[in-house]
Amino acid sequence: MKFAARIDDSFGLNRLLAVVMCVKAVSKNCVIRLAPDSVQLMIMADLSDGSFGVWATLQAAMLFSNYTLTSKHPNNEILFEISLDLLSKALRVTTQSGFHGCDMKFVKSHGSPCLSIEANMVTGHHDGAAAGGNPTGFGAASVVATFGERQVVQQVPVSILRHNQSERFQKPAMALPAVSVDLPDNRKVRGVVEKMQKMGQFLTIAANQSGDLDIKVDTDMVTATTSFHDLPTTDVASVMRPGEQTGPEDPKEMVEARVDAKKCAHFLHGMEKLPTVFKNYRNVLNIIPGEAVVLLAMAEGLSIQNHLAVMAADNDA
């Protein structure tokens, strides 16, 4: 088994950090699959018990200038479990000013496997004084710059999964949604959801194929609704299964689902950096009645699915 990868610029590093932070908003740990042409971050869950799952896929070419993967797995892949808390801290240190590329590989530390992140950092300082100073006493400031390079090595513990465990970590099957709408600017939706989660435990999200979206909180003390209109929509059924009807015949009929407000807010918060580092970015909301609300983050080289279980009214008890 061998994995070695090189990130040459801050763009690839910031993309990786943004996705890690997005998934970390849902869980502190995840399973990562290294595939021949992609990196996948997975949080598997059983929607029937009110939990939820995330599946993120990044094209390796969006991150790495060099990417080598060798495994005895039939599909040439490596799966490992890792702490996203530790990984995000390691990446944050690496993104400091002076980043000059980093290498990633598996190593053993005290007999245990680790993901090693070896970053080259350019350091520099100025001798003398900046504008307004006069250390020489001869009427002119003198500035001498000296630069060097240092290597920052960080090792994040991992648990390598056996080949026969890979079947447990498959992309979640998603039924065709009844409604699929593009969300407005993430900051607007996030602001609404964060305010509403302070009012109640659950949100009712309703949308139609005419581009209308309602986000509502309803408790014994307060009822509040925020509406958006004229949003882009996609008829997923006509694309995936022509001739099959999954939503209402009337495009103006609202389809609704009730979800956990805090879980929705956490994921939206985690998504905030994605639009700044990925091109052609969009957020899409899919409602699968009685099953899930699926929030999709899509961009060039990126796809993230977050499944929020539909909550029944008796969950209020």
Secondary structure, DSSP 4 states (H G I P E B T S, - for coil): -EEEEEE-SHHHHHHHHHHHHHHHTT-SEEEEEE-SSEEEEEE---GGGT--EEEEEEEGGGT-SEEEEE-SSTT--EEEEEEHHHHHHHHHHHTSTTEEEEEEEEEEETTEEEEEEEEEEEEEEEEE--TT--SSSSSS--EEEEEEEEEEEEEEEEEEPPGGGGGGS-PPP-PPPSEEEE---HHHHHHHHHHHHTT-SEEEEEE-TTS-EEEEEE-SS-EEEEEE-S--B--HHHHHSTT---S-SSTTS-EEEEEEHHHHHHHHHHTTTHHHHSSS-EEEEEEETTTEEEEEEEETTEEEEEEEEPPPGGGG-
